[in-house]
Amino acid sequence: MKRYFETFYIQNLSEGKLVDGERIRGLFVQNNPRHIREAGSREVETQGRFATSTDAPLDRFSMIRRVRDNTLYELIGDDIQSPSTAVVQIKIYSARVIEGLELEELIMRTTLHDFWSGFTDLEGNPIPAYQTGQAFIEDVKGSPKPAPFPYITYDIKTPNFSQNTAYSADVWDKSPSVGSFKLVDHVLEQVSEKIPEDGLLFDGVWLKRNPATFTSHINDPLQPSIYRGVINLVLQNFRR
């Protein structure tokens, strides 16, 4: 079956909703036939291989909307090499359909990732942020390895509308100096500036300080060179 490039829009997050961004042309070069037949079933992960020009501003976890049927796709991985049957200068992604409650979770994930990626080290360099338990990067062979320090880890939670839920994030640093919380304190100060006493409302998410313990320090005696700052918050969801 001959396939043609179709029109897609990259999805951007604005005020807690996905909106069309840049227009791109792309196509699915490989699909599992069973997944195609059962694309409407929530019990089947619809996955394929998506191709687009290399200058398209996409990366892993980008979301795109196909104009033809308004289907939303999440890009879950990429391979830089092009298949021999494809046109020259394309980039191939793994992609899957997203819908329903999962879409709300993805929007929340994007919102929180953007927030926690907005902090800097002592030299003004951005500090990478990862979901709790996922502080890994890929080595040259594509295998996961622990992320280098410093970094931030944060929870992902999607409570019901207006519901309060306990929420936390952590700042991690490694230093040979005893009691060296300098970078951790620097980030905690930035967090205090961004989240005032009455909280911070952005993209339908209200982050409030935990009245009992907002920030604290932890230094594990078994790992004395690892320094951790704990941020305790309350998250309230105001998106419908």
Backbone bond lengths (Angstrom), bond angles and torsions (degrees), N, CA, C in turn:
res aa  C-N    CA-C-N  psi(-1)  N-CA   C-N-CA  omega(-1)  CA-C   N-CA-C  phi
1 M - - - 1.460 - - 1.527 109.01 -
2 K 1.307 115.92 126.70 1.455 120.50 179.36 1.523 110.23 -76.31
3 R 1.312 117.51 137.58 1.453 121.42 -178.46 1.522 110.11 -121.37
4 Y 1.311 115.74 147.75 1.449 121.77 -175.95 1.528 109.79 -122.57
5 F 1.318 114.43 152.75 1.458 119.00 174.70 1.523 109.68 -64.50
6 E 1.328 115.84 139.09 1.454 121.86 -179.78 1.525 109.20 -119.66
7 T 1.335 115.03 171.97 1.461 120.81 -179.79 1.528 110.08 -93.21
8 F 1.333 115.79 132.24 1.452 124.02 175.73 1.522 108.14 -130.85
9 Y 1.322 115.90 158.19 1.460 121.32 172.25 1.524 109.04 -122.68
10 I 1.334 115.69 130.16 1.459 119.96 173.01 1.528 108.06 -67.82
11 Q 1.325 116.58 136.30 1.456 121.34 -177.11 1.528 111.15 -94.13
12 N 1.324 115.70 128.63 1.461 122.37 175.76 1.519 109.55 -111.22
13 L 1.310 115.97 153.20 1.454 121.12 178.92 1.520 109.36 -94.67
14 S 1.342 116.41 124.55 1.461 121.54 179.09 1.515 109.14 -141.42
15 E 1.349 115.81 117.93 1.463 122.29 179.62 1.527 111.65 53.05
16 G 1.322 114.73 42.99 1.457 119.99 175.50 1.514 114.88 78.56
17 K 1.337 118.59 7.93 1.459 121.55 -179.12 1.528 109.57 -128.91
18 L 1.347 115.45 153.92 1.450 120.17 174.57 1.518 109.75 -84.61
19 V 1.325 116.69 131.90 1.464 121.51 178.70 1.525 108.45 -130.61
20 D 1.335 115.44 154.23 1.458 120.46 -179.88 1.514 111.09 -65.70
21 G 1.330 115.28 133.81 1.451 121.52 173.79 1.516 110.16 -111.62
22 E 1.317 116.36 -127.29 1.460 120.63 -176.72 1.526 112.20 -68.66
23 R 1.315 115.21 139.85 1.470 121.73 177.52 1.520 108.82 -84.35
24 I 1.331 117.62 133.21 1.466 122.17 178.39 1.520 109.42 -132.88
25 R 1.324 115.58 164.49 1.455 121.89 174.57 1.515 108.57 -113.78
26 G 1.314 117.50 135.43 1.452 120.79 -178.08 1.515 110.62 -160.55
27 L 1.320 116.00 175.15 1.459 121.28 176.13 1.510 109.80 -156.66
28 F 1.333 115.43 160.48 1.458 121.07 174.31 1.518 108.28 -92.06
29 V 1.336 115.74 116.14 1.458 120.44 -176.45 1.514 112.12 -90.98
30 Q 1.322 117.04 -19.53 1.460 121.58 176.68 1.510 108.45 -142.70
31 N 1.325 115.97 135.10 1.459 121.46 174.09 1.513 109.02 -143.63
32 N 1.298 115.56 146.53 1.457 120.49 172.24 1.528 108.21 -77.24
33 P 1.349 119.62 120.27 1.475 120.75 -176.59 1.523 113.24 -54.98
34 R 1.335 117.52 -36.85 1.463 119.39 -179.86 1.512 110.22 -65.23
35 H 1.332 115.96 -39.08 1.462 119.37 178.87 1.525 111.10 -65.49
36 I 1.336 116.70 -36.80 1.459 119.63 178.83 1.524 110.00 -63.79
37 R 1.327 117.02 -46.00 1.468 120.88 -178.21 1.515 111.68 -63.87
38 E 1.332 116.92 -33.83 1.453 120.61 -173.88 1.519 111.70 -107.46
39 A 1.331 116.45 26.81 1.465 120.48 -175.23 1.522 112.38 -59.91
40 G 1.329 117.25 -26.45 1.456 119.51 -178.71 1.505 114.24 -80.97
41 S 1.333 117.87 -7.44 1.458 120.79 -177.10 1.516 110.67 -87.58
42 R 1.331 116.95 128.54 1.464 120.98 178.19 1.520 111.81 -71.05
43 E 1.334 117.60 -13.52 1.455 120.30 -176.47 1.522 111.77 -87.62
44 V 1.308 117.41 -6.13 1.456 121.31 -178.38 1.520 109.31 -115.41
45 E 1.296 117.06 128.33 1.458 120.58 176.53 1.514 108.38 -79.51
46 T 1.301 117.16 109.55 1.454 122.08 -178.64 1.519 108.28 -81.09
47 Q 1.314 116.09 114.13 1.459 120.00 -172.85 1.514 110.12 -133.45
48 G 1.299 116.44 144.09 1.450 120.79 178.07 1.507 110.83 -153.50
49 R 1.337 115.83 -168.67 1.459 121.96 179.47 1.518 107.55 -118.97
50 F 1.307 116.06 121.07 1.457 122.84 -172.84 1.526 109.63 -108.00
51 A 1.322 116.57 133.24 1.463 121.46 -179.12 1.516 110.13 -118.02
52 T 1.332 115.37 140.22 1.461 120.94 175.23 1.517 108.36 -152.95
53 S 1.319 117.57 170.13 1.459 120.42 -179.08 1.518 110.32 -66.53
54 T 1.327 117.17 150.95 1.468 121.22 -174.24 1.524 112.94 -67.48
55 D 1.337 117.46 -18.42 1.462 118.14 -179.05 1.523 112.20 -88.34
56 A 1.336 118.18 2.79 1.463 120.32 177.04 1.528 109.05 -69.56
57 P 1.351 119.07 133.32 1.473 122.17 -176.16 1.529 111.81 -78.04
58 L 1.325 115.91 67.96 1.456 121.48 -178.09 1.514 110.00 -118.34
59 D 1.322 115.62 156.89 1.455 121.22 170.62 1.521 107.59 -153.47
60 R 1.311 116.07 -179.09 1.458 119.65 177.20 1.528 109.66 -58.08
61 F 1.323 115.39 139.41 1.461 124.26 178.12 1.533 112.30 77.53
62 S 1.351 118.52 5.23 1.455 118.71 169.51 1.526 108.61 -64.82
63 M 1.318 116.13 152.00 1.455 121.20 175.23 1.529 108.65 -116.45
64 I 1.325 116.14 137.81 1.456 121.20 -178.83 1.528 109.04 -131.41
65 R 1.344 115.77 151.78 1.468 121.86 178.44 1.518 109.11 -117.44
66 R 1.342 116.62 125.67 1.457 120.63 175.56 1.521 108.81 -82.09
67 V 1.321 117.53 125.53 1.457 122.03 -174.68 1.524 111.40 -65.54
68 R 1.316 117.41 -37.41 1.461 121.28 -173.86 1.517 113.66 -55.76
69 D 1.343 116.81 -41.19 1.466 119.56 -176.23 1.524 113.12 -134.25
70 N 1.359 116.70 9.53 1.468 122.32 179.11 1.524 113.93 61.86
71 T 1.325 118.21 19.23 1.460 120.85 177.47 1.524 109.91 -70.66
72 L 1.333 115.92 134.90 1.465 121.45 176.28 1.519 109.68 -96.17
73 Y 1.321 115.93 136.07 1.455 121.60 178.16 1.522 109.19 -124.73
74 E 1.330 115.07 145.19 1.466 120.94 170.74 1.517 108.02 -109.44
75 L 1.330 116.98 133.04 1.457 121.41 176.13 1.522 108.03 -86.29
76 I 1.329 116.41 118.69 1.458 120.52 -170.84 1.520 113.36 -108.19
77 G 1.318 117.57 2.00 1.457 120.61 177.76 1.512 108.84 178.94
78 D 1.324 117.66 168.27 1.460 118.78 179.04 1.520 110.44 -148.08
79 D 1.328 115.03 151.73 1.454 123.86 172.73 1.515 106.99 -125.05
80 I 1.325 117.42 125.49 1.455 119.83 -176.08 1.530 110.98 -73.15
81 Q 1.345 117.71 -31.08 1.451 118.81 -177.72 1.528 110.63 -68.31
82 S 1.330 116.07 150.29 1.454 122.13 -179.95 1.527 109.70 -100.49
83 P 1.322 118.32 142.89 1.468 119.65 176.65 1.523 109.81 -70.79
84 S 1.338 116.63 151.97 1.463 120.85 -175.35 1.519 112.20 -64.36
85 T 1.336 117.77 -24.00 1.462 120.76 -177.84 1.527 112.83 -88.19
86 A 1.310 116.95 -5.53 1.461 119.96 -174.71 1.525 110.87 -93.26
87 V 1.309 114.80 168.19 1.458 119.14 177.65 1.521 110.11 -70.85
88 V 1.303 116.04 164.12 1.457 121.35 -178.91 1.520 110.09 -70.38
89 Q 1.311 115.31 147.60 1.470 123.42 175.09 1.522 112.46 59.53
90 I 1.301 115.05 62.06 1.456 120.19 170.64 1.515 108.24 -126.90
91 K 1.294 115.55 161.38 1.457 120.80 174.84 1.517 107.75 -121.97
92 I 1.317 116.12 137.25 1.452 121.50 -173.67 1.530 109.34 -105.36
93 Y 1.322 116.20 134.38 1.459 122.60 177.84 1.523 109.62 -124.23
94 S 1.320 116.08 150.05 1.462 120.10 163.20 1.519 106.89 -81.95
95 A 1.315 116.77 140.18 1.460 120.31 -177.04 1.517 109.59 -141.60
96 R 1.324 116.57 150.88 1.456 120.36 177.51 1.520 109.36 -143.71
97 V 1.317 114.42 153.62 1.456 120.90 179.26 1.524 109.39 -72.40
98 I 1.327 116.46 141.17 1.461 121.30 173.24 1.518 108.43 -125.91
99 E 1.328 116.24 144.92 1.460 119.85 -177.62 1.520 109.76 -162.79
100 G 1.333 114.85 169.39 1.462 121.60 171.67 1.514 113.86 58.69
101 L 1.326 115.76 -139.96 1.457 121.52 -177.04 1.518 111.97 -62.87
102 E 1.320 117.08 -30.37 1.454 119.55 179.93 1.527 111.00 -62.86
103 L 1.330 116.51 -34.19 1.462 119.67 177.96 1.519 110.35 -62.66
104 E 1.330 117.14 -41.90 1.462 120.64 177.89 1.525 110.71 -60.87
105 E 1.329 117.39 -39.56 1.455 121.36 178.73 1.530 110.91 -66.23
106 L 1.336 116.53 -37.99 1.462 119.58 178.80 1.526 111.47 -67.32
107 I 1.325 116.57 -38.63 1.465 119.92 177.13 1.526 109.69 -64.12
108 M 1.331 116.86 -42.41 1.460 120.24 178.02 1.521 110.15 -63.15
109 R 1.321 117.45 -41.02 1.458 121.03 179.63 1.521 110.88 -61.54
110 T 1.341 116.17 -43.34 1.464 120.45 179.02 1.525 111.04 -64.80
111 T 1.339 116.31 -43.50 1.464 121.10 -179.75 1.519 111.10 -59.29
112 L 1.334 116.73 -49.10 1.462 120.52 -176.94 1.526 111.46 -70.97
113 H 1.330 117.08 -36.09 1.464 118.80 178.30 1.528 110.70 -63.53
114 D 1.324 116.35 -43.43 1.467 119.55 179.21 1.529 111.02 -61.34
115 F 1.338 116.61 -39.53 1.467 119.32 -179.51 1.525 111.13 -65.70
116 W 1.327 117.32 -51.20 1.464 120.28 -174.87 1.524 112.56 -73.78
117 S 1.321 117.95 -13.08 1.468 120.61 175.44 1.523 111.79 -85.88
118 G 1.322 117.81 3.69 1.458 121.66 -175.29 1.518 115.30 -96.79
119 F 1.335 117.96 21.54 1.461 120.96 -179.14 1.526 110.13 -115.40
120 T 1.337 116.29 156.01 1.458 121.13 -173.01 1.527 111.55 -127.60
121 D 1.341 114.50 161.02 1.464 120.11 177.23 1.525 110.09 -85.17
122 L 1.316 116.58 -170.08 1.470 121.16 -175.73 1.523 112.77 -66.33
123 E 1.340 117.50 -21.57 1.462 121.82 178.36 1.519 112.52 -95.88
124 G 1.323 117.03 3.11 1.454 120.30 -179.84 1.514 114.75 86.24
125 N 1.335 117.54 9.27 1.462 121.15 179.07 1.531 110.53 -84.08
126 P 1.333 117.80 141.12 1.470 119.65 179.17 1.524 111.50 -60.75
127 I 1.322 116.00 139.41 1.458 121.90 175.82 1.525 108.00 -97.43
128 P 1.334 118.63 124.97 1.463 119.86 -179.43 1.527 111.43 -66.08
129 A 1.318 115.80 149.68 1.464 122.24 -179.56 1.518 109.16 -124.35
130 Y 1.323 115.71 139.76 1.463 122.53 -178.66 1.523 109.37 -133.38
131 Q 1.323 115.64 152.19 1.454 118.81 171.26 1.521 108.87 -64.03
132 T 1.313 116.42 149.29 1.463 121.34 179.15 1.528 109.88 -54.34
133 G 1.322 115.95 129.32 1.454 121.14 179.95 1.518 114.28 85.45
134 Q 1.350 118.17 1.60 1.461 120.56 -176.71 1.528 111.91 -126.77
135 A 1.322 117.22 31.08 1.473 121.12 -179.92 1.523 109.52 -82.38
136 F 1.334 114.74 72.05 1.459 121.62 -179.99 1.520 109.64 -133.15
137 I 1.333 115.40 152.87 1.455 122.43 170.77 1.522 107.24 -127.24
138 E 1.327 116.95 168.42 1.457 121.04 179.13 1.519 110.30 -96.46
139 D 1.352 116.70 137.65 1.459 120.24 174.98 1.528 108.93 -82.69
140 V 1.324 117.06 -174.18 1.463 120.97 -175.27 1.529 111.92 -64.06
141 K 1.325 117.89 -21.27 1.460 121.75 178.89 1.527 112.21 -92.85
142 G 1.335 116.45 1.43 1.451 119.52 -179.72 1.509 114.37 84.35
143 S 1.324 117.64 9.02 1.465 121.49 179.48 1.530 109.64 -92.31
144 P 1.337 117.62 145.63 1.473 119.49 -179.31 1.523 112.36 -72.00
145 K 1.329 115.54 143.65 1.460 121.60 173.45 1.518 107.56 -143.18
146 P 1.343 118.43 155.73 1.473 120.29 -177.78 1.517 112.03 -56.45
147 A 1.322 115.83 140.05 1.468 120.89 178.81 1.522 109.66 -67.14
148 P 1.325 118.16 145.30 1.468 120.50 177.37 1.528 110.38 -72.29
149 F 1.324 115.42 151.92 1.464 121.36 176.68 1.530 109.22 -78.32
150 P 1.329 118.61 152.78 1.469 127.17 -4.42 1.525 110.86 -86.12
151 Y 1.329 114.96 163.14 1.459 120.16 173.60 1.526 109.19 -158.99
152 I 1.323 114.97 169.25 1.466 122.39 179.19 1.520 108.63 -119.09
153 T 1.315 117.60 138.38 1.460 121.44 171.38 1.526 108.33 -117.18
154 Y 1.319 115.97 147.56 1.461 120.25 -175.22 1.524 110.22 -146.19
155 D 1.325 115.83 152.62 1.460 121.74 177.94 1.522 110.75 -78.57
156 I 1.332 115.71 157.30 1.457 122.73 169.86 1.528 107.29 -118.40
157 K 1.317 116.70 116.80 1.462 121.47 178.29 1.520 109.05 -137.09
158 T 1.339 116.23 142.36 1.456 121.82 178.62 1.527 108.72 -128.61
159 P 1.328 117.88 79.29 1.471 120.19 -179.50 1.524 111.44 -71.68
160 N 1.319 116.30 164.14 1.459 121.19 175.37 1.530 110.22 -62.89
161 F 1.321 115.78 165.36 1.458 121.16 -176.80 1.527 111.29 -55.54
162 S 1.319 116.46 128.38 1.467 128.19 177.97 1.532 113.96 67.41
163 Q 1.312 117.40 2.64 1.473 120.06 -179.89 1.524 110.51 -77.95
164 N 1.339 116.57 138.35 1.462 122.61 174.52 1.521 109.57 -88.26
165 T 1.331 116.43 140.85 1.453 120.50 174.84 1.520 109.03 -143.77
166 A 1.326 116.74 143.18 1.462 121.18 177.61 1.524 109.33 -64.32
167 Y 1.323 115.71 140.47 1.461 120.42 -173.01 1.526 108.71 -146.00
168 S 1.328 116.80 145.56 1.466 118.83 -178.16 1.521 111.77 -147.18
169 A 1.318 114.57 159.63 1.465 123.65 174.35 1.524 107.36 -144.28
170 D 1.320 116.11 161.24 1.465 120.98 -177.74 1.522 110.49 -135.62
171 V 1.321 115.73 142.98 1.457 122.94 173.24 1.522 107.38 -105.93
172 W 1.335 116.68 130.92 1.465 121.38 -176.12 1.527 109.89 -121.28
173 D 1.338 115.79 135.25 1.453 120.73 175.84 1.522 108.88 -144.04
174 K 1.304 116.11 158.44 1.467 122.00 177.48 1.516 108.87 -129.64
175 S 1.317 116.64 128.76 1.457 120.87 -178.14 1.523 109.59 -149.86
176 P 1.355 117.75 139.85 1.471 120.01 176.72 1.515 113.23 -73.44
177 S 1.336 116.91 -14.07 1.466 120.83 -177.43 1.532 110.25 -78.39
178 V 1.313 116.38 134.72 1.460 121.28 -179.65 1.528 109.72 -69.35
179 G 1.332 115.59 132.02 1.456 120.67 177.59 1.513 114.36 67.25
180 S 1.343 116.93 28.62 1.462 120.61 -175.49 1.531 111.39 -89.00
181 F 1.342 115.67 83.07 1.458 121.45 176.66 1.530 111.60 -97.48
182 K 1.348 116.31 19.98 1.468 119.77 -172.98 1.520 111.89 -59.66
183 L 1.345 117.54 -49.30 1.465 119.66 -179.29 1.521 110.84 -69.20
184 V 1.325 116.50 -41.62 1.467 120.28 178.85 1.523 110.22 -57.74
185 D 1.335 116.98 -47.30 1.468 120.68 179.24 1.522 111.32 -62.44
186 H 1.342 115.81 -36.14 1.464 120.17 178.99 1.537 110.52 -61.06
187 V 1.340 117.05 -43.73 1.466 121.04 -179.90 1.527 110.61 -71.49
188 L 1.318 117.50 -40.89 1.467 120.16 179.17 1.527 111.03 -61.78
189 E 1.318 116.33 -33.45 1.465 119.73 176.98 1.531 110.46 -66.94
190 Q 1.333 116.33 -40.65 1.468 119.91 176.78 1.527 111.12 -62.94
191 V 1.343 116.17 -40.50 1.463 120.23 178.54 1.526 110.19 -62.20
192 S 1.348 116.78 -42.37 1.460 121.12 178.96 1.524 111.61 -62.11
193 E 1.337 116.20 -34.77 1.459 119.93 178.59 1.524 111.28 -71.39
194 K 1.334 116.67 -36.61 1.467 120.29 -178.06 1.527 112.25 -77.91
195 I 1.337 116.40 -32.03 1.467 120.44 -178.08 1.525 107.55 -113.80
196 P 1.323 118.14 92.19 1.473 121.11 -178.06 1.521 111.82 -71.78
197 E 1.314 115.92 -175.87 1.469 121.50 -176.90 1.528 112.36 -58.38
198 D 1.337 117.31 -37.04 1.461 120.09 -178.14 1.522 112.67 -92.33
199 G 1.335 118.36 9.02 1.454 122.00 174.25 1.518 113.58 91.26
200 L 1.324 115.17 176.23 1.461 122.92 -178.70 1.524 108.78 -128.49
201 L 1.331 116.12 123.44 1.464 121.81 178.28 1.520 108.53 -107.73
202 F 1.342 117.32 121.44 1.463 121.25 179.25 1.530 108.79 -151.41
203 D 1.333 115.49 136.75 1.472 121.94 177.65 1.522 112.72 48.16
204 G 1.329 117.23 38.81 1.455 120.71 177.07 1.512 114.75 79.77
205 V 1.331 117.90 7.14 1.461 122.72 179.21 1.532 108.43 -115.17
206 W 1.313 116.23 131.03 1.466 121.28 177.27 1.521 108.26 -112.71
207 L 1.324 115.81 110.48 1.458 121.88 175.74 1.520 108.69 -97.94
208 K 1.331 115.66 124.84 1.470 120.96 -179.70 1.525 109.63 -124.13
209 R 1.306 115.48 150.04 1.460 120.16 177.23 1.531 110.44 -66.44
210 N 1.313 115.93 139.99 1.461 119.67 172.05 1.527 107.61 -70.87
211 P 1.332 118.11 121.02 1.470 119.77 -174.60 1.524 113.77 -64.13
212 A 1.333 117.18 -22.99 1.466 119.70 -178.43 1.532 111.07 -78.38
213 T 1.352 116.08 -57.26 1.459 120.89 -179.84 1.516 108.68 -142.15
214 F 1.320 117.01 109.38 1.464 121.12 -178.53 1.529 110.33 -79.31
215 T 1.322 117.45 -56.60 1.463 121.16 179.29 1.520 109.87 -133.65
216 S 1.332 115.26 153.39 1.466 120.52 178.31 1.519 109.41 -156.99
217 H 1.357 115.10 169.23 1.465 122.66 -179.98 1.523 109.89 -111.64
218 I 1.329 115.52 147.19 1.456 121.36 172.45 1.526 107.84 -138.14
219 N 1.326 115.80 131.63 1.465 121.56 174.22 1.519 107.18 -131.75
220 D 1.324 116.46 106.35 1.462 122.53 -176.52 1.534 109.85 -68.79
221 P 1.348 118.71 121.09 1.471 120.58 178.97 1.524 112.82 -58.97
222 L 1.343 117.47 -27.59 1.462 121.02 179.80 1.524 111.95 -78.94
223 Q 1.348 116.69 -17.93 1.469 121.83 175.79 1.536 108.58 -133.88
224 P 1.326 117.24 70.34 1.471 120.94 -171.44 1.522 114.54 -63.59
225 S 1.325 118.07 -17.11 1.473 119.16 179.90 1.526 112.42 -87.64
226 I 1.359 117.70 -5.17 1.458 121.83 -179.55 1.527 109.18 -98.09
227 Y 1.325 116.50 126.34 1.459 121.77 -178.70 1.530 109.03 -118.40
228 R 1.326 114.56 133.24 1.472 120.32 -173.59 1.519 110.53 -130.51
229 G 1.314 115.05 133.44 1.454 121.08 172.57 1.520 109.07 -111.03
230 V 1.323 117.43 129.28 1.458 122.55 -177.10 1.529 109.38 -104.07
231 I 1.333 116.07 132.77 1.464 122.29 179.62 1.522 107.96 -117.75
232 N 1.319 116.81 113.95 1.463 121.78 -178.34 1.530 109.67 -104.24
233 L 1.324 115.64 124.10 1.454 121.52 -174.61 1.524 111.05 -134.11
234 V 1.305 115.02 174.21 1.462 123.28 169.35 1.521 106.84 -122.12
235 L 1.329 117.27 127.19 1.461 121.89 -179.67 1.518 109.18 -106.13
236 Q 1.338 115.48 133.02 1.458 121.64 176.89 1.522 108.55 -127.25
237 N 1.326 116.03 130.97 1.463 122.41 -174.73 1.530 109.80 -98.72
238 F 1.344 117.02 121.14 1.447 121.65 178.82 1.519 112.48 -116.65
239 R 1.335 116.79 25.30 1.463 119.92 175.46 1.518 109.46 -99.44
240 R 1.317 116.28 140.31 1.465 121.73 175.25 1.518 109.44 -108.03
